[in-house]
Amino acid sequence: MLVDQLLIQLGEQQRKIEELLRTNNPVGVEYEILTYRIGAIREQQNRMAGIVGLVTEGGYLGRGQVIRVLKWLKRCDRVDGLSGVLLA
């Protein structure tokens, strides 16, 4: 249940990042704010991925949850640090 909620939140945060990246060439203060917001979201994602990793290392990840993690990874359009952490 915990892993399922974390995967949902990871997906939502990934959508937020994609929406933020669609903005038209921010400059100056707008660029700094955008960089800060994306960095904050990435930090939250990394923490959640770390929790999933701890649950996995502890052996508490069920077969269905492993399948959900793999499906989540399959939906990723590019390999980044977050997907690498979940894949490991």
C-alpha positions in Angstrom: 0.0 0.0 0.0 2.8 2.4 0.9 4.7 1.7 -2.3 1.6 2.1 -4.4 1.0 5.6 -2.9 4.6 6.5 -3.4 4.5 5.5 -7.1 1.3 7.6 -7.6 3.0 10.6 -6.0 6.1 10.1 -8.0 4.1 10.1 -11.2 2.2 13.2 -10.1 5.4 15.0 -9.3 6.9 14.0 -12.7 3.9 15.5 -14.4 4.4 18.7 -12.5 8.1 18.9 -13.6 7.0 18.3 -17.2 4.5 21.1 -17.0 7.1 23.5 -15.5 9.5 22.6 -18.3 7.0 23.6 -20.9 7.2 27.3 -19.9 8.6 29.6 -22.6 12.2 30.5 -22.0 12.1 32.1 -18.6 14.8 34.7 -17.9 16.1 36.4 -14.8 14.1 35.9 -11.7 11.6 33.6 -13.5 14.4 31.2 -14.4 15.7 31.1 -10.8 12.2 30.4 -9.4 11.7 27.7 -12.0 15.0 26.1 -11.1 14.2 26.2 -7.4 10.8 24.6 -7.9 12.1 21.8 -10.1 14.9 21.2 -7.6 12.5 21.0 -4.7 10.3 18.5 -6.6 13.3 16.4 -7.5 14.4 16.3 -3.9 11.0 15.1 -2.8 11.1 12.5 -5.6 14.5 11.3 -4.5 13.4 10.9 -0.9 10.3 8.9 -2.0 12.4 6.7 -4.2 14.7 6.1 -1.3 11.8 4.9 0.8 10.8 2.5 -2.0 14.4 1.3 -2.0 14.4 0.7 1.7 11.2 -1.2 1.5 12.6 -3.3 -1.3 15.9 -4.0 0.5 13.9 -5.0 3.6 12.1 -7.7 1.5 8.7 -6.2 2.1 7.9 -5.6 -1.5 5.2 -8.0 -2.8 5.1 -9.5 -6.3 2.2 -7.2 -7.3 4.2 -4.2 -6.1 7.2 -5.2 -8.1 5.0 -5.4 -11.2 3.7 -1.9 -10.5 7.2 -0.6 -10.1 8.2 -2.1 -13.4 5.2 -0.7 -15.1 6.0 2.7 -13.7 9.5 2.4 -15.1 8.2 1.4 -18.4 6.1 4.6 -18.6 9.3 6.7 -18.1 10.2 8.3 -21.4 13.8 8.9 -20.4 16.3 7.5 -18.0 17.2 9.9 -15.2 18.4 9.6 -11.6 15.0 8.8 -10.3 14.3 5.9 -12.6 17.9 4.7 -11.9 17.2 4.6 -8.2 14.0 2.7 -8.6 15.6 0.3 -11.1 18.4 -0.5 -8.7 
